[in-house]
Amino acid sequence: MKQSISSIGIWIVGATLIIVLFLVMAFLSLILYPFDKKRRIVHAQCFWWADALIAFNPYWDVQVGGLENIDHKRTYVVVSNHQSLADIVLMYKTKMQFKWVAKDALFKIPILGWNMRLARHIRLKRGNLSSIKRVYKEAGGWLRKKVSVVFFPEGTRSDNDGIGEFQNGAFKLAIKEKVPILPVLIEGTRNAIPKGSWRFTTKRTCAIKVFPPIETLGLAASDFIRLREQVKVQLS
């Protein structure tokens, strides 16, 4: 009974927070439009949202490491493994400015998708060649504007705790734009959001660890395979 009551409370708080986040982001997008074209202030609202979600969920024990490896004055291609939607919450704990590359379906979710549009994240339609080309063009544009871009190179959530095969695009882009790769490891989020039930029943330890950046200056276009494998080994 206690778990059911606490679970209901967690979902109510979560729904309320994401609605409040949308209202704040929408308001700031409107009044700051001429001054915040990169949506930096709008994006930063997700920091308090993530902190609040974690604070109000007694079943989440979130650990953050490696923040000293982030230079907030630099631009990165951020590469991370992917386990669940909870990865989004943990990534905001880095307090970095970035744009996600996210699948089209997420943009269609009410409120969550609206927030992603307001922050101007990058929309990907899987299996659509023109969409894939547009994604890398848009991502390259953000990098040149000194805004980092986050990729999940597995392409989808992995089915187990191992790391799936990495796609090549993020590594080719980092070499082309001459920006470092920032590897980020996420652990423990696979079951952070209950599957097949609405009840939180077990305390989950979730962790995010930021590794030192890997420089790409001096790398040839053909070096993307070596770069990809280096990052994959680091995150495995």
C-alpha positions in Angstrom: 0.0 0.0 0.0 2.8 2.4 0.9 4.6 1.7 -2.4 1.4 2.4 -4.3 0.8 5.7 -2.6 4.4 6.8 -3.1 4.3 5.7 -6.7 1.1 7.8 -7.3 2.8 10.7 -5.7 5.9 10.3 -7.9 3.9 10.3 -11.1 1.8 13.3 -10.0 4.9 15.3 -9.2 6.5 14.2 -12.4 3.5 15.2 -14.5 3.3 18.5 -12.7 7.0 19.3 -13.1 6.9 18.7 -16.9 3.9 20.9 -17.3 5.5 23.7 -15.3 8.7 23.2 -17.3 6.7 23.6 -20.6 5.0 26.8 -19.3 8.4 28.3 -18.2 10.1 27.3 -21.5 7.3 28.6 -23.6 7.2 32.0 -21.7 11.0 32.4 -22.0 11.0 31.4 -25.6 8.5 34.1 -26.3 10.0 37.0 -24.4 13.7 36.1 -25.1 13.3 35.2 -28.8 15.3 38.1 -30.1 18.1 37.6 -27.5 18.3 33.8 -27.1 18.4 32.4 -30.6 20.4 29.4 -29.4 17.8 28.8 -26.6 20.5 28.6 -24.0 18.3 30.1 -21.2 15.4 27.9 -22.3 17.6 24.8 -22.2 18.9 25.7 -18.8 15.4 25.4 -17.3 15.8 21.6 -17.7 18.6 21.7 -15.1 16.2 22.5 -12.2 13.6 20.2 -13.7 16.0 17.2 -13.6 17.2 18.1 -10.1 13.6 18.3 -8.9 12.6 15.0 -10.5 15.5 13.2 -8.8 14.9 14.9 -5.5 11.2 13.9 -5.4 11.8 10.3 -6.3 12.9 8.3 -3.2 13.5 5.2 -5.4 16.3 6.9 -7.4 19.9 7.2 -6.0 21.7 9.2 -8.7 25.5 9.4 -8.7 27.4 11.9 -10.9 31.1 11.6 -11.7 33.7 13.2 -14.0 32.2 16.7 -14.2 35.7 18.1 -14.0 36.2 16.7 -17.5 33.8 19.2 -18.9 35.0 22.6 -20.1 31.9 24.6 -20.5 33.7 27.0 -22.8 34.3 24.3 -25.3 32.0 22.5 -27.8 31.7 18.7 -27.9 30.2 15.9 -29.8 28.8 14.1 -26.8 28.6 10.3 -27.2 26.7 8.2 -24.7 25.2 4.8 -24.3 21.4 4.6 -24.1 19.3 2.5 -21.7 16.0 4.4 -21.1 14.2 7.7 -21.1 15.7 8.3 -17.6 19.0 8.9 -19.5 17.7 12.3 -20.4 17.3 13.3 -16.8 20.8 12.2 -15.9 22.4 14.0 -18.9 21.0 17.3 -17.6 23.0 16.8 -14.4 26.1 17.7 -16.4 24.7 21.3 -16.7 25.9 21.4 -20.3 24.5 23.3 -23.1 23.6 20.8 -25.9 21.1 19.7 -28.5 19.9 16.1 -28.5 19.6 14.0 -31.6 16.3 12.3 -30.8 13.9 10.0 -32.6 10.9 11.5 -34.3 8.4 9.6 -32.0 9.6 11.6 -28.9 8.6 14.9 -30.5 5.1 13.6 -30.9 4.6 13.0 -27.2 2.4 15.7 -25.7 4.3 18.2 -23.5 7.6 16.3 -23.6 7.7 16.7 -27.4 6.6 20.4 -27.1 9.5 21.0 -24.7 11.9 19.4 -27.2 10.7 21.6 -29.9 11.0 24.7 -27.8 14.7 23.8 -27.0 15.3 23.2 -30.7 16.6 19.7 -30.4 17.3 17.7 -33.5 14.6 15.5 -34.9 15.5 12.1 -36.6 13.2 9.9 -38.6 14.8 6.5 -38.6 15.3 4.8 -41.9 14.7 8.1 -43.8 17.8 9.0 -45.7 16.9 12.6 -46.2 16.2 13.0 -42.5 19.5 11.5 -41.6 21.3 13.9 -44.0 19.3 16.8 -42.5 20.3 15.7 -38.9 24.0 15.8 -39.6 23.7 19.1 -41.4 21.7 20.6 -38.5 24.1 19.1 -35.9 27.1 20.5 -37.8 25.4 23.9 -37.8 25.0 23.8 -34.0 28.6 22.8 -33.5 29.8 25.8 -35.6 27.6 28.0 -33.4 29.5 26.6 -30.4 26.6 24.4 -29.1 27.4 20.8 -28.3 25.4 17.9 -29.7 24.5 14.7 -27.9 24.4 11.4 -29.9 23.3 7.9 -28.8 25.4 6.1 -31.5 23.7 2.7 -30.7 20.7 4.2 -32.5 18.3 2.9 -29.9 18.1 1.7 -26.4 20.2 -1.4 -25.8 18.4 -4.6 -24.9 20.8 -5.4 -22.0 23.5 -3.8 -19.9 26.1 -4.3 -22.7 26.9 -1.7 -25.4 25.4 -2.3 -28.8 27.1 -1.6 -32.2 27.9 2.1 -32.7 26.9 3.9 -35.8 29.5 6.0 -37.6 27.9 9.5 -38.0 28.8 11.1 -34.7 32.5 10.2 -35.1 32.6 11.4 -38.8 31.0 14.6 -37.7 33.4 15.2 -34.9 36.4 14.8 -37.2 34.8 17.0 -39.9 34.0 19.8 -37.5 37.3 19.4 -35.6 35.6 19.2 -32.2 36.4 16.7 -29.5 34.3 13.7 -28.6 33.1 13.7 -25.0 32.3 10.1 -23.9 29.6 9.7 -21.3 28.7 6.5 -19.6 25.2 6.0 -18.1 24.4 3.0 -15.8 21.4 1.7 -13.9 18.7 3.6 -15.8 17.3 0.6 -17.6 14.8 -0.2 -14.9 14.6 3.3 -13.3 11.2 3.8 -14.9 8.9 0.8 -14.3 8.1 -1.4 -17.3 4.7 -3.1 -17.5 3.6 -1.4 -14.2 3.1 2.1 -12.8 4.5 1.2 -9.4 8.0 2.0 -8.2 9.0 -1.0 -6.0 12.8 -1.1 -5.8 15.5 1.5 -5.2 17.7 2.0 -8.2 21.2 3.3 -8.3 21.7 5.3 -11.5 25.1 6.8 -12.4 26.5 9.1 -15.1 30.2 9.4 -15.6 31.9 11.8 -17.9 35.3 10.7 -19.4 38.0 13.1 -20.5 37.4 14.4 -24.0 39.1 12.8 -27.0 40.6 15.4 -29.4 40.0 15.1 -33.1 42.4 17.7 -34.4 44.8 16.1 -36.8 42.6 13.1 -37.5 41.8 12.2 -41.1 38.3 11.4 -42.3 39.3 7.7 -42.5 40.1 7.7 -38.8 36.5 7.6 -37.7 36.6 3.8 -37.2 39.5 4.0 -34.8 37.8 6.8 -33.0 34.5 4.9 -32.8 36.2 1.8 -31.4 38.2 3.8 -28.9 35.0 5.4 -27.5 33.1 2.1 -27.5 35.9 0.4 -25.5 35.9 3.2 -23.0 32.1 3.0 -22.5 32.0 -0.8 -22.3 
